[in-house]
């Protein structure tokens, strides 16, 4: 076991600093850059094996780049949501707790009625934060199949909101 940990530690020490600065260049935030590199190494450790020869500099750099891009994409979505909420507040629209609960219950009921695989894919993509590629690897299906399941689930949700609760719809420009 010591050689496994020792090999991992050598890879970590050799690459951490370079990968950190690469992540910092992409995300422009020291804490986030540190988190991105740690996430890559944590995932690597979960599947680490001395038999694998894929832990090259370019592979690790690609992993950090992809993790940073996922973070930036998610940040963009969060920023759009914040902008949406601010616009609603400026217009004087108040969130009504009862309507929020009603919307959440509608979402829960639609998700419960989804086929198990579609529900699993939605959980992995939207709650666990996995990419389509990661989910496709977990299930052993193509990325396009994962996309089709997501599109199917989102259509079910849109249909439920448009038919049962027309007031619950949100402007499309935010999504």
C-alpha positions in Angstrom: 0.0 0.0 0.0 2.9 2.3 0.7 4.1 2.2 -2.9 0.6 3.2 -4.1 0.5 6.2 -1.8 4.1 7.0 -2.5 3.5 7.1 -6.3 0.4 9.2 -5.9 2.3 11.6 -3.6 5.1 12.0 -6.2 2.6 12.7 -8.9 0.9 15.2 -6.6 4.1 17.0 -5.6 5.4 17.1 -9.2 2.2 18.5 -10.7 0.3 20.5 -8.0 2.0 23.8 -8.4 1.8 23.9 -12.2 -1.8 22.8 -12.2 -2.7 25.3 -9.5 -1.3 28.2 -11.6 -3.0 26.8 -14.7 -6.4 26.7 -12.9 -5.7 30.2 -11.5 -5.2 31.5 -15.0 -8.6 30.1 -16.0 -10.8 30.9 -13.0 -9.0 34.0 -11.7 -9.6 33.1 -8.0 -7.0 31.6 -5.7 -9.5 29.6 -3.5 -11.4 28.3 -6.5 -8.2 27.3 -8.3 -7.0 25.5 -5.2 -10.4 23.7 -5.0 -10.4 22.7 -8.7 -6.9 21.1 -8.4 -7.8 19.3 -5.2 -11.0 18.0 -6.8 -9.0 16.6 -9.7 -6.5 14.9 -7.4 -9.3 13.6 -5.1 -11.1 12.0 -8.1 -7.8 10.6 -9.3 -7.1 9.1 -5.9 -10.5 7.3 -5.9 -9.5 5.4 -9.0 -5.8 5.4 -8.6 -3.9 2.3 -9.7 -0.2 1.6 -10.4 -1.3 -0.3 -13.5 -2.7 2.8 -15.2 -0.2 4.9 -17.2 -2.6 7.7 -18.0 -1.4 10.1 -15.2 0.6 12.2 -17.7 1.1 15.9 -17.4 -1.3 16.5 -20.4 -3.9 14.3 -18.9 -3.9 16.1 -15.5 -3.9 19.5 -17.3 -6.9 18.4 -19.3 -8.7 17.3 -16.1 -8.0 20.6 -14.4 -9.1 22.5 -17.5 -12.4 20.5 -17.7 -13.1 21.0 -14.0 -12.5 24.7 -14.3 -14.7 25.0 -17.4 -17.5 23.1 -15.6 -17.1 25.5 -12.6 -17.3 28.6 -14.9 -20.3 27.2 -16.8 -22.1 26.6 -13.4 -21.1 30.1 -12.3 -22.7 31.6 -15.4 -25.9 29.8 -14.6 -25.8 31.1 -11.0 -25.2 34.6 -12.3 -28.2 34.4 -14.6 -30.4 33.2 -11.7 -29.2 36.0 -9.5 -29.9 38.5 -12.3 -33.3 37.0 -12.7 -34.1 37.3 -9.0 -32.8 40.9 -8.9 -35.0 41.8 -11.8 -38.0 40.3 -10.1 -37.2 42.2 -6.9 -36.8 45.5 -8.8 -40.2 45.0 -10.4 -41.7 44.4 -6.9 -42.5 40.8 -7.5 -42.4 38.9 -4.1 -41.8 35.2 -3.9 -44.8 33.6 -2.3 -43.8 30.7 -0.1 -47.1 28.9 -0.8 -46.5 29.0 -4.5 -42.9 27.9 -4.1 -44.1 24.8 -2.1 -46.7 24.1 -4.7 -44.0 24.3 -7.5 -41.7 22.0 -5.5 -44.4 19.5 -5.0 -45.2 19.6 -8.7 -41.5 18.9 -9.5 -41.4 16.1 -7.0 -44.5 14.4 -8.4 -43.2 14.7 -12.0 -39.8 13.3 -11.0 -41.4 10.4 -9.2 -43.3 9.5 -12.4 -40.2 9.5 -14.6 -38.7 6.2 -15.7 -36.0 5.0 -13.2 -33.1 5.6 -15.6 -34.3 9.1 -16.6 -34.7 9.9 -12.9 -31.2 8.6 -12.1 -29.7 10.7 -14.9 -31.5 13.8 -13.7 -30.3 13.2 -10.1 -26.7 12.7 -11.3 -26.7 15.8 -13.6 -28.6 18.3 -11.6 -28.3 17.3 -8.0 -24.9 15.5 -7.9 -23.3 17.9 -10.5 -21.9 15.2 -12.8 -21.4 16.0 -16.5 -23.2 14.1 -19.2 -19.9 12.4 -20.0 -19.5 11.2 -16.4 -23.0 9.9 -16.3 -22.6 8.1 -19.6 -19.5 6.4 -18.2 -21.4 5.4 -15.0 -24.3 3.9 -17.0 -22.3 2.6 -19.9 -24.3 4.5 -22.5 -23.5 7.2 -25.0 -23.4 10.9 -24.1 -26.2 11.5 -26.6 -28.4 9.0 -24.8 -27.8 10.9 -21.6 -28.8 14.2 -23.4 -31.9 12.5 -24.7 -33.0 11.4 -21.2 -32.3 15.0 -19.9 -34.3 16.5 -22.7 -37.2 14.0 -22.1 -37.2 14.9 -18.3 -37.1 18.7 -19.0 -40.0 18.3 -21.4 -42.0 16.5 -18.8 -41.3 19.2 -16.3 -42.2 22.0 -18.8 -45.4 20.3 -19.8 -46.4 19.9 -16.2 -45.8 23.5 -15.4 -47.5 24.8 -18.5 -50.6 22.7 -18.2 -51.1 22.5 -14.4 -49.8 25.8 -13.3 -49.4 28.5 -16.0 -48.4 31.1 -13.4 -45.3 29.0 -12.4 -43.6 29.4 -15.8 -40.3 31.3 -15.8 -39.1 33.4 -18.8 -37.1 31.2 -21.2 -34.3 33.8 -21.6 -32.9 32.7 -18.2 -32.7 29.0 -19.1 
